[in-house]
Every structure is written in structure tokens, then in C-alpha cells.
């Protein structure tokens, strides 16, 4: 089984392009914190295809939190007669993480359709 789940933030704007067959491909990098060493981060290259690529490019921007589910792929290529490898995640699914404002304070006094109440007054119960 080859399944990767990442939660992190985009390090740059997602880059979308089209193949010769007019298939959308979106490349982006996710920064993730290490579990036991919060001072270190890993930067993981991700690649989404078709509708997932369009979704990522439309709704995610630099700094936004993202949850990525996919497969680990290691691609080999030759450069100057030397074998090189690229490790990336082939993205199957993405999900939103964090708040709608992604950490920014809400500018409205309403949240989720409910009006915030002033808790300095005595409550009736």
C-alpha cells in the first residue's frame, strides 16, 4: 500500500499548466513540521491532476493550510549521464484545513449564522 497524508502550508502560489493533451497539472510545495522537532520543517513537492489540479489552483494560495492525500512517487531521470531522482506526492485528494480566514480574526460579529453575545451581561439561566 502506498498512501501519504500531509498537513501543512503552501510555500508558494500553486503553478498550473496544461499537457499537450489539454490535461491540467498543478504543482505546489507543502511545508510540514516534524512531529518531535518543531524547529525543523520538510518541504514536499506535490502534483495534482485534472479536476484536483483545477481545485487547488482556484482555492489555495501561498500560506494557506492544506491536507493532501496521495501516493509517493520517485521519478528517475538522467542528467549529464548521472541518474537523478525526484520524490513527490501524486495527489488524489485535497481538503481545507484551518479557519476560513486562516488565522485572521473574523471581521464580522456573526459566526456560523449565529450572533455573538456580550458575555458581560448576566445570562437568564
N, C-alpha and C positions, 0 to 999 in steps of 0.2 A: 504494500500500500504506500502511496506517495501523496501525502496530504500535508499542506503547510497552512497555518493560521497565523497571521501577523496583525498586530495592532500598533499603530504608530501615527506619525505625521508626515505629510508630503514635504519633501525638501525643496521642491521647485514646482512650477506650473507643469501639469501633465502635457506631454507632447503627443499630438495626434497626427497621423498620416494615413495615406491610402496605399494599398498594394497595387500592382498592375491590374489585378482583377477587381479593383474597387472595393476591397475589404478594409475596414477601419482597424487600425492598430494604435494603441495608446501606450506610451512608455512613461513610467514615473518611478521615483525612488521614495521608499518609505524608511524613515528613521525610527528605530525601535530601541528602547532602553533595555539593558541587560537586567536579568532578574535579581542577581545578587550584587551587582556592581553598578549602581545608578549613575556613576560618574562617566561610564562608557556607553556609547551608542553604536549600533550597527546600521549601515546604510544598505538597503536591499533593493536591487533593481527588480521592477515588476513590469509585466507586459500583458495588457488586456486586448481582446479581440472582439470584433463585431459590435453587438449592442452594448456589451460591457465596456468596451473602449469608448463608445459614444457617451455612455452614462458617466464614466469617470471624467472625461474631458468637459462635460457640461456642468457637473455638480461639485467637483472638487478643485480646490486651488491650493497654492503653497501655504503650508502651515496648518491646513485642516486635518483633523484626526480621521483615520480611516481603518476599517477592518477588512483585511484581504484574506480570501480563501482560495487556494490553488495548489499547483504541483511544482515541485522543484525540478528545474531543467538545467543541465550543464551542457552547453554547446561548445564544440571544439572547432577551431579554425587554425589555419597555418598563416604565419606572418614571417616573412624572410626565412622560410624553411624551418621555423620553430613552431611547435604546437602551442597554442594559447587556448585558454578556457574562459567562458563567461558563465557565471552562475546567476540565474534569475528565477523569478516565480512566474509561471504561466497562470494568470489569474482566471479563475472560474466565476467567483462571486466577490462583490464588494458590499459593504454596509457602512452606514453613517455611524459615527461614534461621537461622544461628547455632546455638548449642548447645541442648540440651534445657532446660537451666536458664537459658539466655540470658545467659551471662556469670557466673552464680553458680557457686561452687565446688561440686563434687559432694560430697554428704554421705555417700555410700557408698564403701566401698573397692573395690567392684566396678564395672567399666565394660564395657558391651557383653557381659556374660556371662563376662568374664574377671576373675580376681582379680589385683589389683596385687601385685607382688612387691617386697620390700625390696631395693633395689639396693646396700645397704651390704655385703651378704654376697658372698663370692666365688661367681661363677657356675660351674657344672660344665663349661662349654665355653670 
